[in-house]
Amino acid sequence: MLSFISFSSQSTDSTYHRSARHHPDVEDLMDVDDDDFSGSEPRLTCPGETITSSQAFMRGHGTYVDKEDVIASVVGTVERVNKLVTVRAIRTRYNPEVGDLVVGRITEVQPRRWKVDANSRQDAILMLSSVNLPGGVQRRKLESDELQMRNFFEEGDLLVAEVQAFFSDGAMSLHTRSLKYGKLRNGQLVTVPPILVRRLKSHFISLPCGVDLILGLNGYIWVSKQAKDSDQGEEGFDAEAVYSNQNDDIDNATRAAISRVSNIIRVFADHFVPLTDTLLLEAYEWVIEQEGDAKRLLLGDTGDALVAAMSLRC
């Protein structure tokens, strides 16, 4: 007579979880909700380091599977969405998303479009139909507008725009229809790794020192003279200067403030400190208290002291 005996799977599962190797960032958070994981402090992982088991999680970008283990292939932070584990690389090109604010440079003028360098894997596209006409006129773009495209943007011009959509080849489509987007003047460009620019409620920052900041999520940061409300039209639209190539007269105090803020950003980028509006404001106040000029910030001792002071305040 044959008899069948059922074996409980509980002991097998417990044995597997005891023997499986997990990355500390994932091991402590395997049984928590996704909201708790997203709110935790990110931790670094190195190439070749085992993150978790491929039987418990699915591998994502920045990982590969070797002998039933998910292993990191790049240096970055471990991120998890449900059962998907990815590693976000520290040094990488900008990965765009719809709605992102970016700062770019015109690289080429083509029929009915501009190509824009946005620090991504390929150039972005700004269509003629996605820009504002001088004076804020709302109408369809005509052939006469196409002939005057270089009067709007030409090679080398800097602009701030928003990611609108993606083409079939993966290139991002930009637009500057909002009154706060368009050509940039009266400032300088600072480049940082895109991972250091955090997503904020507003990426347009005005500092009390008379300096405006535009934190592009692609790692391009524009530091410029503060715009005056009197220079703009009724609806905040400067009809004459929106596509102008001439910079305004900037006094020496504002020039020094722009250079000081730019060097503060460079110091934070060298020390790999994420940028926020509060951090930049406190750093500028600290520099003023120390009576330091813009050149001294790039020296090793002053830059280290700035980062140390900001870490104590945070």
Number of C-alpha atoms within 10 A of each C-alpha: 2 4 4 5 6 5 8 8 9 9 10 11 11 11 11 11 13 10 9 15 15 20 16 13 21 17 12 11 14 16 9 10 11 14 9 9 20 12 8 11 8 13 11 13 23 16 14 15 17 21 26 25 21 18 11 16 18 19 24 19 14 19 24 18 17 12 8 13 22 28 26 29 19 20 18 22 19 21 19 20 14 13 13 13 23 23 25 21 20 16 12 15 17 18 12 22 14 13 12 16 23 25 27 27 24 21 17 16 16 14 10 15 16 24 21 27 19 27 24 18 14 16 21 26 24 25 17 22 18 17 19 22 19 16 13 16 9 9 9 9 15 10 8 8 16 17 11 10 17 13 13 20 21 16 14 13 17 22 20 24 26 23 20 17 15 16 10 6 7 13 16 23 21 27 21 22 16 14 13 13 19 22 21 23 21 18 21 15 15 16 16 21 20 23 23 18 21 16 15 12 6 10 20 15 18 18 16 11 16 16 20 20 22 20 28 26 27 25 24 23 25 25 26 26 23 19 13 8 11 9 13 15 12 9 8 12 18 18 16 12 17 22 20 14 16 9 11 11 8 12 9 9 10 16 16 13 21 25 19 22 25 23 20 22 22 19 21 21 18 13 12 15 18 16 19 16 18 10 16 19 16 14 20 19 13 15 18 12 9 11 9 13 15 18 11 13 22 17 11 10 10 17 20 15 12 19 17 11 14 15 11 7 8 6
